[in-house]
Amino acid sequence: MGDVICTVDVVLLTLREGALQVLLHRRERDPYAGMLALPGGYVHTDSDRDTRDAALRVLRDKPAVHSPFLEQLGTFSGPARDPRGWSISVAYYALVPDTLVTEAADAALCPVDDLRGLPFDHAQIVAAAAERVRNKSSYSSLPVHLCPEPFTLPQLQAVYEALLGEPLNKVSFRRKMDELDVLEAIPGAFSSGNAHRPAQLYQVKPAWRHALSLSERAI
């Protein structure tokens, strides 16, 4: 019996044109050379402290994106998922504003709801990440990590609505933001360049840039 293949895969998600999208990279080597797939790689047992450390390295080296928010999604394993042999992948998902995502020549942003022909079990991993993000958005501060700073409350509400797939009551949304207590107004900073009254600009409080605030009730 051969050694078990141990890797990490990262589902890097962003919101572009109102749709949740995943960043895929073209594989350089077999198996599936030339195909778009999730950025991933082997765990480096000599230098990675744990699988999270390995996932951060993959993000740093392949998409070259820094994501403040990174969470373990789950473990995917079995003899059939990789033609090289029995394998286990610890999958993570990361969220970044679309302004931080650059599509290199060997990469592409693809809507999570319209993925075809991904190698390994990457379509299953992306689907699990999208479901996690959409479910968690209803009771947490997760969507703030997809909103470019600084932002107005209407801009943040639009991000929540895109993920949840339904319009939200303005008063209820603002009450929920107050309850989550993750935002701080930027003194003297207001939006401009539109016909409406300038709106207060906000940013995420430092304490919540790497964590989530959870609510007992859904939005």
C-alpha positions, 0 to 999 in steps of 0.5 A, spaced: 500 500 500 502 506 498 503 513 502 496 517 503 497 523 499 495 529 504 494 536 501 490 542 502 485 546 497 483 553 498 476 556 495 478 563 494 471 567 494 469 574 492 463 577 489 463 580 482 457 583 478 452 581 484 455 573 484 459 569 488 465 567 484 471 563 486 478 564 483 481 558 479 488 556 477 490 552 471 494 546 473 501 546 471 502 539 472 499 532 471 494 529 473 489 534 469 495 539 467 492 545 463 485 544 467 482 550 471 482 547 479 482 550 486 489 553 488 492 547 493 498 543 494 502 538 498 502 539 506 510 541 507 511 537 513 518 540 514 515 547 515 508 547 515 506 548 523 499 545 521 494 545 515 492 552 516 499 554 515 499 550 509 493 554 506 496 560 508 502 559 504 498 556 498 494 563 498 500 567 498 504 563 493 499 561 488 493 567 488 498 572 491 492 574 495 492 576 503 485 574 506 484 576 513 478 571 513 480 564 513 476 558 515 477 550 515 471 548 511 472 540 511 476 534 510 475 530 503 478 523 502 478 517 499 481 512 494 477 515 487 478 523 488 485 523 485 488 518 480 495 518 483 492 514 489 488 514 496 488 522 498 486 526 503 485 534 502 483 539 508 479 544 504 479 552 507 475 557 504 477 565 504 473 571 502 476 577 499 473 584 496 473 583 488 478 589 488 483 585 491 483 579 486 487 580 479 486 575 474 492 572 472 493 569 465 493 562 468 487 564 473 480 565 472 474 568 476 468 563 475 461 563 478 460 558 483 453 556 481 456 555 473 462 550 474 463 545 469 469 540 468 473 541 475 478 536 476 478 531 482 472 533 487 473 540 486 466 542 484 464 538 490 468 542 495 466 549 491 459 547 492 460 546 500 464 552 501 458 556 497 453 553 501 457 554 508 458 562 506 450 563 504 448 559 510 453 563 515 451 570 512 444 569 515 446 570 522 454 572 522 458 578 520 461 574 514 459 578 508 463 584 511 469 580 508 467 581 501 465 588 501 471 593 499 473 598 505 471 603 506 463 602 505 457 605 506 451 601 510 447 601 503 453 598 500 454 592 505 446 591 505 447 589 497 453 584 499 448 581 504 442 581 499 447 578 494 449 572 498 442 571 501 438 572 494 433 576 497 432 583 499 432 586 506 429 591 510 433 597 511 431 598 518 432 591 520 439 590 517 441 596 520 439 593 527 442 587 526 449 591 524 448 594 531 447 588 534 453 584 531 457 590 533 463 589 528 463 596 524 466 603 526 464 609 523 470 613 520 470 620 523 469 625 517 468 620 512 462 620 507 461 618 500 460 622 494 459 622 487 452 621 487 445 625 487 443 622 494 445 625 500 453 623 502 453 617 506 457 615 512 463 611 511 465 605 515 470 600 516 471 593 520 473 594 527 480 591 528 478 586 533 473 583 527 478 583 521 480 575 522 474 573 526 466 573 526 461 576 530 455 571 531 447 572 532 442 568 535 437 570 530 438 570 522 437 577 519 
